[in-house]
Amino acid sequence: MRTSEIRSLEKRIEKLLIKLAEIGPMRPGSISKQFRDRQNQRGEYYQLSYTHKMKSRTEHVWPEHVKELRAEIAEYKKFKELSGELIDLSIALSKGKIARLRSQSADS
């Protein structure tokens, strides 16, 4: 891998790290609206469902907290996306550096 490609990967990683640092409060999960009386759709309430440390959980959510929790869930999704991309780029960078070192040692 050429030095310019390695520098490009490093710059992309730096930008991702900056975006990751900007992430606010987060939590995994999804919110669903439930009804105590499903047939007549009365008695609505909200549930937060998530899995953490390989353990599934469900929590009651008050209606006035739904908006804030949805924002936290969106931040978590953004975190997962950015961290996945960071890992992909880091792997590519590592492979590129190793390939460059191999080619340099072969030239010697």
N, C-alpha and C positions, 0 to 999 in steps of 0.2 A: 504494500500500500504506500502511496506517495505521501510525502510530508504534508502537502496541501490538503489531502483528504483527511489526514489525522487531525490537522488543525481545525478543519471544518466540523468534524465530529466533536472535538473539544469545545468549540464555540456553541454548538447545539446543546451539549450537555450543560454548559454554563447557563444558557437561557432557560433550560428546563429547571435547573436548581433554583433560579430566581423565581420562576412561577410557583414552584413548590413552597418556597418560603412565604409566598403571599396567601397561601391557603389559610382560611379561618377555621373556626370550630367545625368539627365534622363528626359524623357517626354513620355506621353502616345501617342498611335496612330499607324497608319500604313501609309506607303508611297506607292502610286500607280503611274504608268506611264500612262499618258493620251495622246491622240492625238487630235489636232484641226481638222484634216481631218481623220476620223476613217477608211474610206474605203481604202484610199491609205497609211494609217499609216504614215502621215507626220505631222510635227509641234509638235513633242513630248514635253511634259512638265511633271512635277511631282507635285503631290498633297499630302499633309499631312492631314489625317482625324483623328479626335479624339473627345472624349467626356470628358468634365471636368466640375464638379459641375452641372451635369445633363444637360449640354448644349453641343450640337454637333457643331463642328467647322471644317472648311476645309480651309487650307492655301496653297498658291502657294509656291513651293520650287524650288530654283535655282539648276541646275544640280550639281554644285560644292559643294553644301551643303548636298547632299543626303547621302553620306558616313557617315558624322558626325551625321546626324539625325538618321540614322539606328543604329549607336552605342548607341545613347541616348535612343532609343526605346528598344534596347536589355537590357540596364541597367534597364529600367522601368519594363520589364518583369521579370528580375531577382529579382528586389525589390518585386514585387507582389508575386512571388513564395516563396521567403524567409519570407516575412511578413505573408503569409498564414500559412506556416509551424510553424512560431513562435507562432501564435495565437493557432494553434492546440496543440502544446506542452505546452503552458501556461495554456490552459484549462485542459489538462491532469494533469499537476502539481497541479493546484488548487484543482481538484477533489481528487487527491491522498492525499494532505495535509488534506483536510476536512475529508476524510475517516479515515486517521490515527488519527486525533483528536477525531472523533466519537468512534473509537475502544478504544482509551485510556480512554475516559470518561466512556465507558461501563465497562471497567475493574475495574474502581474505585469503 
